[in-house]
Amino acid sequence: MTEEELESHYLYNLKILSEYNMENLQQYIKSKNYNENVHHKNMPDNLKMGLNTLNYIIQLDDLHNDLKKCLIFIKRFPLRKYYEENDIIEIDFIKYHHEVLIHKIHTILEVIKIAVNDILKLNIKSKNCNLNSMKTKSAFVNSEFHKLIDAYYKTFENQINHRHLNTHRAIYLDNVNKDLNTKLGLYKLYKKMNIEVDDEIQNLIPEFILESKVKQYKREKVNFFKEVINLTEDFIKKFNILIIDYFLKNNLNNEATLN
């Protein structure tokens, strides 16, 4: 399929899923089994799975929007004076949103794994829903979901490993950021203490050179964030197509709707 055909296929089947959920939800609400206080208890399995499938799509869309927000944030350093008065320089600002980015990259993978566990009925407890446990299930190993998850992990392996180090050991793997932060931190400290920076330091690490390097560093981060956003969008769209197709093929008898 071309990119346009893939998009058309996705939107068409998303419409079918949404209409299917609406129709069946209305029928369920009108049925004698419905109780608004415990409406999930007697909900038919097909409706529950249809709503879950749509919910996973919404979750992934929200996570992808979070990645876009990270890009928007680092493009501008608003309220500079306010931030700097609170010991936040632009390099700190970029670091913070980069850390958010790598966490969101990992969260997308986690949501995809939980969704597959649910959709394929692998019956793995959420806390144990990792790739190793999923590979013990033939329904997963022989599916397109396995290929997609494996491809996602390989694409973002460095960021996922970085996220683990950042979360569990507070390690931030960015030598350029550390170097700039150390040197700019010296100027920040001197300004805070009203100490005049001597000529030797200014000649050794001129502040205007550091500021130029920060601009270059930001440009590189902006390009990296854009690349991440494009790649994750592609993976999420392919995954959404897989889960919608899987649901429709297992819940609709009219095969014509799947073409």
Phi, psi and omega per residue, in radians:
M1 nan 2.507 3.025
T2 -1.344 2.978 3.133
E3 -1.070 -0.697 -3.131
E4 -1.173 -0.721 3.130
E5 -1.154 -0.667 3.124
L6 -1.118 -0.768 3.127
E7 -1.114 -0.741 3.136
S8 -1.113 -0.760 3.123
H9 -1.070 -0.759 -3.127
Y10 -1.109 -0.878 -3.094
L11 -1.134 -0.651 3.140
Y12 -1.123 -0.839 -3.111
N13 -1.268 -0.508 3.043
L14 -1.124 -0.670 3.092
K15 -1.119 -0.751 3.125
I16 -1.092 -0.777 3.125
L17 -1.057 -0.789 -3.124
S18 -1.098 -0.757 3.118
E19 -1.162 -0.690 3.102
Y20 -1.045 -0.814 -3.136
N21 -1.107 -0.764 -3.118
M22 -1.098 -0.812 -3.122
E23 -1.100 -0.811 -3.106
N24 -1.256 -0.542 3.084
L25 -1.171 -0.722 3.107
Q26 -1.100 -0.727 3.111
Q27 -1.112 -0.715 -3.128
Y28 -1.152 -0.737 -3.140
I29 -1.080 -0.601 -3.130
K30 -1.434 -0.218 -3.072
S31 -1.374 2.856 -3.140
K32 -1.258 -0.265 -3.124
N33 -1.399 -0.250 -3.055
Y34 -1.340 2.320 3.037
N35 -2.416 2.017 -3.024
E36 -1.095 -0.369 3.131
N37 -1.380 -0.516 3.110
V38 -2.352 0.944 -2.987
H39 -1.168 -0.342 3.130
H40 -1.423 -0.428 -3.013
K41 -1.057 -0.813 -3.088
N42 -1.765 0.170 -3.117
M43 -1.141 2.307 3.112
P44 -1.007 2.539 -3.085
D45 -1.038 -0.686 -3.112
N46 -1.140 -0.657 3.106
L47 -1.228 -0.722 3.133
K48 -1.066 -0.748 -3.138
M49 -1.229 -0.614 3.102
G50 -1.112 -0.751 3.113
L51 -1.197 -0.665 3.099
N52 -1.110 -0.746 3.133
T53 -1.037 -0.794 3.119
L54 -1.148 -0.630 3.136
N55 -1.142 -0.684 3.095
Y56 -1.110 -0.678 3.104
I57 -1.080 -0.756 3.133
I58 -1.136 -0.754 3.121
Q59 -1.033 -0.797 -3.122
L60 -1.175 -0.634 3.083
D61 -1.124 -0.709 3.106
D62 -1.113 -0.716 3.129
L63 -1.144 -0.682 3.113
H64 -1.156 -0.640 3.065
N65 -1.132 -0.573 3.076
D66 -1.110 -0.661 3.088
L67 -1.109 -0.720 3.109
K68 -1.090 -0.649 3.122
K69 -1.115 -0.668 3.110
C70 -1.029 -0.724 3.116
L71 -1.131 -0.781 3.138
I72 -1.042 -0.739 -3.109
F73 -1.098 -0.835 -3.032
I74 -1.301 -0.274 3.115
K75 -1.202 -0.435 -3.127
R76 -2.256 2.589 3.045
F77 -2.097 1.381 -3.029
P78 -1.290 2.818 3.079
L79 0.880 0.782 -3.072
R80 -0.899 -0.821 -3.100
K81 -1.058 -0.764 -3.141
Y82 -1.084 -0.803 -3.141
Y83 -1.099 -0.823 -3.097
E84 -1.133 -0.561 3.052
E85 -1.133 -0.396 3.119
N86 -1.849 0.464 3.050
D87 1.087 0.576 3.066
I88 -2.068 1.964 3.056
I89 -1.752 2.977 -3.008
E90 -1.045 -0.613 -3.131
I91 -1.143 -0.571 3.046
D92 -1.178 -0.715 -3.124
F93 -1.056 -0.772 3.128
I94 -1.168 -0.762 3.131
K95 -1.009 -0.801 -3.111
Y96 -1.021 -0.812 -3.090
H97 -1.311 -0.426 3.012
H98 -1.205 -0.688 3.086
E99 -1.101 -0.707 3.082
V100 -1.079 -0.743 -3.130
L101 -1.012 -0.859 -3.087
I102 -1.194 -0.520 3.072
H103 -1.188 -0.705 3.133
K104 -1.189 -0.631 3.078
I105 -1.016 -0.776 3.136
H106 -1.201 -0.691 -3.122
T107 -1.109 -0.641 3.073
I108 -1.003 -0.793 3.117
L109 -1.079 -0.731 -3.134
E110 -1.107 -0.750 3.124
V111 -1.125 -0.719 3.111
I112 -1.062 -0.765 3.131
K113 -1.119 -0.756 3.116
I114 -1.107 -0.703 3.124
A115 -1.102 -0.780 3.137
V116 -1.128 -0.714 3.097
N117 -1.002 -0.727 -3.134
D118 -1.261 -0.871 -3.041
I119 -1.149 -0.729 -3.137
L120 -1.498 -0.028 -3.132
K121 0.954 0.905 -3.141
L122 -1.337 -0.318 3.094
N123 1.037 0.693 3.053
I124 -1.711 2.333 3.104
K125 -1.068 2.494 -3.053
S126 -0.930 -0.743 -3.098
K127 -1.198 -0.331 3.138
N128 -1.863 0.201 -3.055
C129 -1.435 1.374 3.093
N130 -2.097 3.008 -3.049
L131 -1.084 -0.650 3.141
N132 -1.108 -0.775 3.141
S133 -1.220 -0.599 3.133
M134 -1.190 -0.562 -3.134
K135 -1.232 -0.174 3.073
T136 -1.450 -0.117 -3.107
K137 -1.822 2.095 -3.090
S138 -1.101 -0.575 3.137
A139 -1.055 -0.564 3.119
F140 -1.444 -0.836 -3.066
V141 -0.990 -0.645 -3.084
N142 -1.621 0.295 -3.076
S143 -1.938 2.868 3.052
E144 -1.215 -0.397 3.113
F145 -1.076 -0.677 3.137
H146 -1.069 -0.797 -3.128
K147 -1.082 -0.736 -3.100
L148 -1.182 -0.782 3.134
I149 -1.109 -0.731 3.126
D150 -1.095 -0.726 3.130
A151 -1.160 -0.697 3.128
Y152 -1.108 -0.802 -3.122
Y153 -1.088 -0.757 -3.133
K154 -1.150 -0.629 3.136
T155 -1.154 -0.711 -3.051
F156 -1.971 0.449 -3.092
E157 -1.002 -0.770 -3.124
N158 -1.097 -0.746 -3.131
Q159 -1.198 -0.651 3.130
I160 -1.177 -0.741 3.091
N161 -1.137 -0.680 3.098
H162 -1.081 -0.720 3.136
R163 -1.075 -0.740 3.127
H164 -1.073 -0.778 3.133
L165 -1.142 -0.694 -3.118
N166 -1.167 -0.694 -3.106
T167 -1.301 -0.816 -2.979
H168 -1.623 -0.365 -3.094
R169 -2.304 0.144 3.120
A170 0.954 0.608 3.133
I171 -1.707 2.278 3.108
Y172 -2.049 1.960 -3.028
L173 -1.551 1.430 3.102
D174 -2.720 1.620 -3.078
N175 -1.143 -0.591 3.125
V176 -1.128 -0.784 3.114
N177 -1.073 -0.777 -3.128
K178 -1.086 -0.751 -3.123
D179 -1.117 -0.827 3.133
L180 -1.144 -0.677 -3.132
N181 -1.121 -0.694 -3.140
T182 -1.127 -0.815 -3.086
K183 -1.247 -0.735 3.110
L184 -1.234 -0.520 3.106
G185 -1.099 -0.549 3.109
L186 -1.133 -0.819 3.100
Y187 -1.100 -0.703 -3.135
K188 -1.075 -0.749 -3.126
L189 -1.144 -0.769 -3.133
Y190 -1.093 -0.728 3.134
K191 -1.140 -0.715 -3.130
K192 -1.098 -0.599 -3.107
M193 -1.684 0.145 3.137
N194 0.969 0.717 3.097
I195 -1.806 2.268 3.134
E196 -1.320 2.267 -3.141
V197 -1.294 2.190 -3.081
D198 -1.293 2.880 -3.060
D199 -1.098 -0.591 -3.107
E200 -1.084 -0.800 3.132
I201 -1.189 -0.722 -3.138
Q202 -1.103 -0.611 3.104
N203 -1.315 -0.583 -3.114
L204 -1.272 -0.828 3.130
I205 -2.340 1.358 -3.118
P206 -1.009 2.356 -3.073
E207 -1.109 -0.636 -3.120
F208 -1.179 -0.538 3.063
I209 -1.187 -0.744 3.115
L210 -1.073 -0.743 3.131
E211 -1.108 -0.628 3.080
S212 -1.153 -0.693 3.113
K213 -1.169 -0.595 3.089
V214 -1.119 -0.713 3.128
K215 -1.111 -0.730 3.100
Q216 -1.153 -0.734 3.112
Y217 -1.057 -0.741 -3.137
K218 -1.131 -0.722 3.110
R219 -1.030 -0.740 3.132
E220 -1.136 -0.691 3.120
K221 -1.174 -0.696 3.114
V222 -1.041 -0.782 3.114
N223 -1.121 -0.695 3.110
F224 -1.127 -0.788 3.130
F225 -1.059 -0.724 3.124
K226 -1.081 -0.744 3.131
E227 -1.090 -0.765 3.109
V228 -1.053 -0.794 -3.126
I229 -1.054 -0.761 3.133
N230 -1.155 -0.748 -3.121
L231 -1.174 -0.786 -3.132
T232 -1.160 -0.624 3.099
E233 -1.049 -0.724 3.132
D234 -1.126 -0.794 3.134
F235 -1.117 -0.781 -3.105
I236 -1.107 -0.736 3.141
K237 -1.109 -0.764 3.127
K238 -1.119 -0.690 3.124
F239 -1.166 -0.759 3.133
N240 -1.066 -0.677 3.085
I241 -1.083 -0.755 3.137
L242 -1.070 -0.816 -3.065
I243 -1.257 -0.596 3.098
I244 -1.197 -0.812 3.131
D245 -1.038 -0.754 -3.135
Y246 -1.075 -0.787 -3.129
F247 -1.114 -0.846 -3.097
L248 -1.101 -0.704 -3.133
K249 -1.164 -0.437 -3.118
N250 -1.740 -0.046 -3.085
N251 -2.303 -0.171 3.100
L252 -2.037 2.417 3.131
N253 -1.548 -0.372 -3.099
N254 -1.426 1.652 -3.088
E255 -1.139 -0.372 -3.106
A256 -1.102 -0.477 -3.126
T257 -1.251 -0.231 -3.091
L258 -1.649 -0.057 -3.086
N259 -1.561 nan nan
